[in-house]
Amino acid sequence: MINSNKTVKLVNEKINKIFPVISKPKVNGEINLPEDPSTMTGVEVSQKMTQATSWFVYCDYLLGLLKSELLLVEAEYKIKLNAKSVPVRTELGRQNADVIEAVVLEKNPAILPLFERLTELKALKAQMVTRLEIYKMFHSTLSREQSRREAEMRMV
């Protein structure tokens, strides 16, 4: 039987031998984008861009770890669910997958923690994908401001 916890650790160990681990950015508090980026100094724009990039890279790194764990937890859950659904399908006859899943979970509470972990990972993934988009937009906005300033300098 597949054990997602054990496999996640093994995969992470293998990957960490090949690639450097990304550390959490050392930015405390919040990173905010002013309503008008043109009021920022060049140094401030560069610092904010670096912060946004750092958080983007770190979030993307964590999202990769999460996706890996999600894949393994989902596989373990499907195997256990399918194994336990055979008698339920026989008992209930032709039902949709959600009904079968609900009955299996009700009759087999040992699978519930795996289902809860799967749900948690899916929710985390949704939030992390959104954060990535925010950091990307943050960086793009500052990059446009920096490009605009460079273009103005060339015109002078």
C-alpha positions as CSV (number, residue, x, y, z in Angstrom):
1,M,0.0,0.0,0.0
2,I,1.2,3.5,-0.8
3,N,2.3,5.7,2.1
4,S,2.3,9.3,0.9
5,N,4.1,10.7,4.0
6,K,7.1,8.3,3.5
7,T,7.2,9.0,-0.2
8,V,7.1,12.8,0.2
9,K,10.1,12.6,2.5
10,L,12.0,10.4,0.1
11,V,11.2,12.7,-2.9
12,N,12.2,15.8,-1.0
13,E,15.5,14.2,0.1
14,K,16.3,13.3,-3.5
15,I,15.4,16.7,-4.9
16,N,17.3,18.5,-2.1
17,K,20.5,16.6,-3.0
18,I,20.3,18.0,-6.6
19,F,19.0,21.5,-6.1
20,P,19.6,24.1,-3.4
21,V,16.7,24.7,-0.9
22,I,15.1,28.1,-1.3
23,S,15.1,30.0,2.0
24,K,12.3,32.2,3.2
25,P,12.8,35.9,2.3
26,K,14.0,38.0,5.3
27,V,11.2,40.6,4.8
28,N,9.2,41.3,7.9
29,G,5.7,42.7,7.9
30,E,4.0,43.5,4.6
31,I,5.1,44.4,1.2
32,N,2.8,47.1,-0.2
33,L,2.7,48.8,-3.5
34,P,1.9,52.5,-3.3
35,E,-1.1,53.7,-5.2
36,D,1.3,55.8,-7.4
37,P,4.6,54.0,-8.0
38,S,6.0,57.1,-9.7
39,T,6.4,58.7,-6.2
40,M,9.0,56.0,-5.3
41,T,12.7,56.6,-5.6
42,G,14.7,54.3,-8.0
43,V,16.2,52.5,-5.0
44,E,12.7,51.9,-3.5
45,V,11.4,50.5,-6.8
46,S,14.4,48.2,-7.0
47,Q,14.0,47.1,-3.4
48,K,10.3,46.4,-3.8
49,M,11.0,44.4,-7.0
50,T,13.5,42.3,-5.2
51,Q,11.1,41.7,-2.4
52,A,8.3,40.7,-4.8
53,T,10.7,38.4,-6.7
54,S,12.0,36.8,-3.5
55,W,8.5,36.1,-2.3
56,F,7.5,34.8,-5.8
57,V,10.4,32.4,-5.9
58,Y,9.8,31.2,-2.4
59,C,6.1,30.8,-2.9
60,D,6.7,28.9,-6.2
61,Y,9.2,26.6,-4.4
62,L,6.6,25.9,-1.6
63,L,3.9,25.3,-4.3
64,G,6.2,22.7,-5.9
65,L,6.5,20.9,-2.6
66,L,2.7,21.1,-2.1
67,K,1.9,19.8,-5.6
68,S,4.2,16.9,-5.0
69,E,2.6,16.0,-1.7
70,L,-0.9,16.6,-3.2
71,L,-0.1,14.1,-6.0
72,L,1.0,11.5,-3.5
73,V,-1.8,12.0,-1.0
74,E,-4.4,11.9,-3.8
75,A,-2.9,8.6,-5.1
76,E,-3.0,7.1,-1.6
77,Y,-6.6,8.3,-1.1
78,K,-7.8,7.0,-4.4
79,I,-6.3,3.6,-3.8
80,K,-7.9,3.3,-0.3
81,L,-11.2,4.7,-1.5
82,N,-11.4,2.4,-4.4
83,A,-10.5,-0.6,-2.3
84,K,-13.2,0.2,0.2
85,S,-15.8,1.1,-2.4
86,V,-16.2,-2.4,-3.9
87,P,-18.6,-3.6,-1.2
88,V,-20.4,-0.3,-1.1
89,R,-21.0,-0.4,-4.9
90,T,-22.3,-4.0,-4.5
91,E,-24.6,-2.9,-1.7
92,L,-25.9,0.3,-3.3
93,G,-25.9,-0.6,-6.9
94,R,-25.3,2.0,-9.6
95,Q,-24.7,5.4,-7.9
96,N,-22.6,8.4,-8.8
97,A,-19.0,8.6,-7.5
98,D,-19.8,11.3,-4.9
99,V,-22.4,9.1,-3.3
100,I,-20.1,6.1,-3.2
101,E,-17.3,8.3,-1.7
102,A,-19.6,9.7,1.0
103,V,-20.8,6.3,2.0
104,V,-17.2,4.9,2.1
105,L,-16.0,7.8,4.2
106,E,-19.0,7.3,6.6
107,K,-18.3,3.5,6.9
108,N,-14.5,3.9,7.1
109,P,-13.5,6.7,9.4
110,A,-9.9,5.7,9.2
111,I,-9.8,7.2,5.7
112,L,-11.1,10.6,6.9
113,P,-7.7,12.0,7.9
114,L,-6.5,11.4,4.4
115,F,-9.5,13.0,2.9
116,E,-9.1,16.0,5.2
117,R,-5.4,16.3,4.3
118,L,-6.3,16.1,0.6
119,T,-8.9,18.9,1.0
120,E,-6.4,21.0,3.0
121,L,-3.7,20.6,0.3
122,K,-6.2,21.6,-2.4
123,A,-7.2,24.7,-0.5
124,L,-3.6,25.6,0.1
125,K,-2.8,25.2,-3.5
126,A,-5.6,27.5,-4.5
127,Q,-4.2,30.2,-2.1
128,M,-0.6,29.7,-3.2
129,V,-1.5,30.0,-6.9
130,T,-3.3,33.3,-6.1
131,R,-0.3,34.6,-4.1
132,L,2.0,33.8,-7.0
133,E,-0.2,35.9,-9.3
134,I,-0.2,38.7,-6.8
135,Y,3.6,38.7,-6.5
136,K,3.9,38.5,-10.3
137,M,1.6,41.5,-10.8
138,F,3.4,43.4,-8.1
139,H,6.7,42.8,-9.8
140,S,5.3,43.6,-13.3
141,T,3.9,46.9,-12.0
142,L,7.2,48.0,-10.6
143,S,9.1,46.7,-13.7
144,R,6.9,48.9,-15.9
145,E,7.6,51.9,-13.7
146,Q,11.3,51.2,-13.9
147,S,11.2,50.8,-17.7
148,R,9.2,54.1,-18.0
149,R,11.9,55.9,-16.0
150,E,14.7,54.4,-18.1
151,A,12.8,55.5,-21.3
152,E,12.5,59.0,-19.9
153,M,16.2,59.1,-19.1
154,R,17.1,58.1,-22.7
155,M,14.9,60.9,-24.1
156,V,16.8,63.5,-22.1
